[in-house]
């Protein structure tokens, strides 16, 4: 199974503009130096990476819970991707995961354990294993 996305960039780094497009057609949007490194309008690779991570994590956590007999009413994950500048240049310095779940009959500590296992088990987490990640699981 392969998934494709495409990005096009026109111009130089600071004044150029680009677009990103998902192969499924579900999203297409602009990005720029300002949207990536400042506060401009548009998306950026780090935001898209965070969306992918949050989506994968929520699905994986719901699957793990269901596999143990705990059907979640909902699982919502926020992934904050930190972009930091060092002497070597910009890098992704960390990802903060905050899964919030509604799971009838589950204790907060049990939910936290499932979330911790998911942090090392979800597909995107494994792909990003070189990036430090924090986790703050919240049972609603």
N, C-alpha and C positions, 0 to 999 in steps of 0.2 A: 504494500500500500504506500503510495507516494502522495504527498501534499505539496502544492506549489503556491508560491506568492511571488510577486514581481515588484520591483522598485525601479523607478526611473529618476535620474537626476540631470538637471540642465543648468549649466553655468558653473561658476566657481563656488567655493565652500560657503562664503559668507553671504553673497547676494543671490546665489542660485536657489532653485526651487525644485521640489521633487514630488512624486506621487507614489503611493504604495497601493497595491491591489491584491486582494486575496483571490486565489485561483477559483474558489467557489462562487465569486461574485458577491459575497455577502458584505464586503466592505471595500471601498476605494476612497482614499483621502490624501490631502496634501501634507507635506512635511517640509521643513526648512531649517536653516541654522537657528533661527529664532525659536522655532517650536521645539527644537532639541536641546539647545544649550541656554535658552533664556525663557521668556514667557510668551512666545508668539502663538498665533492661532495655527492649528493643525496638530497632527500627531507626531510621534517619533518612535524610533525602534525600541526604546526602553519601555514606553507605555504599551506597545504591542506585545512585547515580551511579558510584561506584567499581566496583560489580559490572557495570554496563552497559559501562563503559569496558574493564574486564579481559576481559569476554566478547567484545566486538567486536575488541579488539586481538589476542587469541589466535587467533580465526578468521581475521582478516586476515593475520596473520603466517604461519599455516599455509598459507593460500591462496597467498601470495607465494612461499613456499618451494617448494610443489608446482608452481607455475607455472614455476619455474626448474629443475625436475627433482630437487628435494630433498624427499622425503616425510618429514615429521616423525613420529617415533614419538609424541611428545607436545609440546604447548606449554602451559605454565601461566603465567598472568600475575597478579601482584599489583598492584593499583592503590591507592595510599594517597592519599586526598583530604584536604588540609589546610584546616581551617576556622580562620580567624584573625579576631580582633577588632581593629579600628582605630578612629580617631576617627569615621569614617563609618559604623561598625557592623560586623557580621560579613560576611565574604566568603570565597570559596574562593580561597586564596592560592597554591595549587600542587597538582600531582598528580605523584606519583612512580610510575613504571611499572617493574616488575621482571619481564620475561619470562624464563622458564627453559625451555629447549628441549632435547629429545633428537632430534638430527638426524644420522643416520649419514652419514659422509663429509664433514661440513661443519666448517670451522675456526671457532674462536671469533670471529675478526675478520670472517669472512663472515656469521656469525649476527648479530653486532652491526650490520653494514651493513643486513641485511634488517630488523632491529628498528628501526633509525633511520628507514628509509624508511617503515615501517609507522606510526611515531609521527606522521608528517605525512599519512599516507594513509588510515588507518582512519576509518570514518564518524564514530564518536564523538569521536575526536581532532580531526577537522576541526570538529565542532560546538563543541568546547571550546577552540578555538585561541586564545582570548583569555586562557586560564589558562596560566601557566608550567608546563612539564612537564620532569621529569628522566627519564632512561632508564638503566637498568643491566642490560643483556642478559647472561644467563648461559647458556652452553652446557654441558649436563650430560654 
